Amino acid sequence: MLICTKKLSYTYMPGTSFKVEALREIDLSIDRGSFTVLLGPSGSGKSTLLQLLGGLLRPTEGAIFIDGRRLQYRRRELRELRRRVGLVFQEPERQFFCETLYDEIAFAPRNFALPPGTVKERVEQALQQVGLDDPALLQRSPFQLSAGQQRLAAIAAVLAMQPRLLLLDEPTAGLDQAGQRKLFALLQQLNRRPGFTVVVVTHRLDRVASLADYYLVLDRGGLLMEGSPGEIFSRAEELHRCGLSLPPVMLLMHELIAAGLPFSPVLYSIEEARREINAWRKKVARP
């Protein structure tokens, strides 16, 4: 087990008349090497939970355990956490500090006093991974990049530290269809590395349905459900009640199942649905 939380709660502005309970008594676990998707409608606490897991917020109550050790908030331990856990915000510009793209990606490795040669190697590798290795971009300000390029630059800045856990908040924001496909191909490639864990926050099931092996669903600050794709997608009515919709292909298959046809509810693409329907048609057509 990589991450475990016990009775994790967080309240904004506690002790004031403006206090907001964002999370309450969350018990969850995320396995090492998994691709986990954190779902929920707006205001359900997804981003707050991600920042807690990244050590940016300290729980109001409860605890977080990483590799069996309770997360502490002393400077040395948080610094070590930054080596192992990379967090990409929903707004990429929140992560930028430097005047050039190159310096932005090099910022964290330099801050950890890595040798110059190692810094250069990591910057080049990270930029290549996200497809921003065009020499013309290196001296450009990250604030002058397009929205999609800013998203990729923020991811590259995190990858330069070679984390083992990558946390991403709505990573497809600002990306066109081609950019989204490229990003998710990158996340899949990273996840194939032994022990590399990916956690993605989103409210769009259609973007991630085919990628994840585990889901956590938040609603109103509580953990509504968790489980494998089959377990989560079989509870379509509960998802709908908390403002989440199944991808169109899954909705179709659920309607066919409700009509008594023997199809799987966990199909992610039109091609998969076509194959299953054609196989069923051939089977019933046999004399």
ABEGO torsion letter per residue (X at the ends): XABBBBGBBBBBGBGBAABBBABBGBBBBBBBGBBBBBBEBBGAGAAAAAAAAAGABBBABEBBBBGGBBBBABAAAAAAAAAABBBBBABAAAABABABAAAAAAAAAAAAGBBAAAAAAAAAAAAAAAGAABAAAAABBAAABBAAAAAAAAAAAAAAAGBABBBBBGAABGBBAAAAAAAAAAAAAAAABBGBBBBBBBABAAAAAAABABBBBBBGGBBABBEBAAAAAABAAAAAAAGBBBBAAAAAAAAAAAAGBBBBABBABAAAAAAAAAAAAAAAABX
